Amino acid sequence: MASFLSVSSSSSPYHNHPLLRGKLTATLTNNPTTTTTSPPTTLPIRKIPSDLSLPLLGPLRDRFAYFYTQGRGEYLRSRINRHRSTVLRLNVPPGPPIARDPAVIALLDAVSFPVLFDADLIEKKNLFTGTFMPSLHLTGGYRTLSYIDTTEPEHAPLKKLLFFLLSHRRTHVVPEFRSTFGNLFDSLESDVASAGTADFSEGNDQAAFNFLIRSLFGKDPAESELGTDGPNIVKKWVLFQLGPILTLGLPSLLEDLTLHSIRLPSFLIKKDYDRLVKFFLDSSAGSILDEAYRLGLSKEEAVHNILFSTCFNAYGGMTILFPNVLKWVGRAGSRVQAELAEEIRAAVKAEGGEVTMKAMESMPLMKSVIYECLRIEPPVSLQYGRARKDFIVNSHEAAFEIRAGELLFGYQPFATKDPRVFDRAEEFVADRFVGEEKEKLLSHVLWSNGPENVSPTVGDKQCAGKDFVVLVARMLLVELFLRYDSFDVEVGASALGSSVKLTSLKPASF
Ligand code: HEM
């Protein structure tokens, strides 16, 4: 993929990940000579502790604890404490009747978690959403790329197609972002002036969708039959897929007996999904579908995948990440905000007032802040993988035998906030990654399903949009601080991430 950013240009394979050099590693047990990572472990082998109990009642009780009585973080933390281990067997939602087997081996530290990125050891077939898979009726009958393992023949051509999608109009990305998000900030500014508050999350939903369609497809949704309906349709469609693992804030028992126990029937969303398909079929005609044809993909498979990646992966990700960025930078306070404003304006001025890639490369604090947002609150926090063969996985303290076929589950925030890797791991430290030495810690920033200093390839399951995501997140801060000296936020919860309102926007004074 043509890289958007020079910072993540390293093409070294995952085996170079510092965690996998030396003692921190996964090692094959059945054939030590084919070890893909590092020398055999010297840590004591420990039986994987188990938190599993009664077959049916256990998973239902655990699901209730995970969503309501404890919450996800506490559910996992309390089990680590109970069994004194960051690698252990436990149940994850939704469990029966939607998922027959909710038992997984949880990897809950910075050492064990990254084994999930090793495509030699880990299969990721139909595991994107975990122990259950949404109906294929929701994706036109196709298993989209996120569900396809690296060994399946469709993986490489589909990933190449998405690399093409993200790069073929790259000169449009910065100008479309500035114009769409510039309009968003204009309207948020007038809301704050008139009402004292403005809903960033709501405005971001529409802006993110319009930006993606304008920059990647050169179309304006408002001028199509879709009008302004895109974001709402996508949100409903995502709910049909992720309902079993979401909370919407309904009364807990009611929500658990419905959303987490019954699949929403896909026919209810079919008409809306068909509107999206028609829109993406029209919008992809020409160079994108020509590329799909060159790659040997059918028009149908290409369109359902382009739709999925644009609406689920890209749009879904931006609607979680952008409010997070405002939340953390808002909370970081006026000193950090003033430093960002100074740095960003000086770098843009040095480029003759233009927001260029070069200007953005000369903003070390801004870059660090985005990485820190991605570290402290990874937008997609759960990852799954199935052992292709027997191997050993290490935690900080012990080594554990994993058997072929076993399902592994990683909770990413416990890896990226591991206090044995990061100082003040629970704190937002704006300049955590500023400077050559501190940049090395980027190998422990894992939001993209891989280390931040490694680029996605057709041979792995790292996010195809990695560089694009970092670029747009950087542009959000650049746009914000070219316009404003500082801002304040009010943060609430939403089904996927945070809901953020702006309560002040102080216009740029220098
Ligand atoms: C904030 C935005 C985003 C986040 C947080 C994000 C996160 C992720 C994560 C965690 C995975 C791995 C999931 C798993 O297998 O367990 C993934 C995979 C993937 N992402 Fe992203 N993503 C984002 C944006 C994008 C964008 C913009 C695109 C491209 C249009 C994209 C396309 C994909 C694809 C195609 C895969 C599967 C890769 C493969 O099968 O090899 N994502 N993403």
Boltz pocket constraint, residues with backbone or C-beta under 6 A from the ligand:
constraints:
  - pocket:
      binder: B
      contacts: [[A, 124], [A, 127], [A, 128], [A, 145], [A, 146], [A, 147], [A, 148], [A, 159], [A, 162], [A, 166], [A, 309], [A, 310], [A, 313], [A, 314], [A, 315], [A, 316], [A, 317], [A, 318], [A, 321], [A, 379], [A, 380], [A, 382], [A, 383], [A, 384], [A, 446], [A, 447], [A, 448], [A, 449], [A, 457], [A, 458], [A, 460], [A, 461], [A, 462], [A, 463], [A, 464], [A, 465], [A, 466], [A, 468], [A, 469]]
      max_distance: 6.0
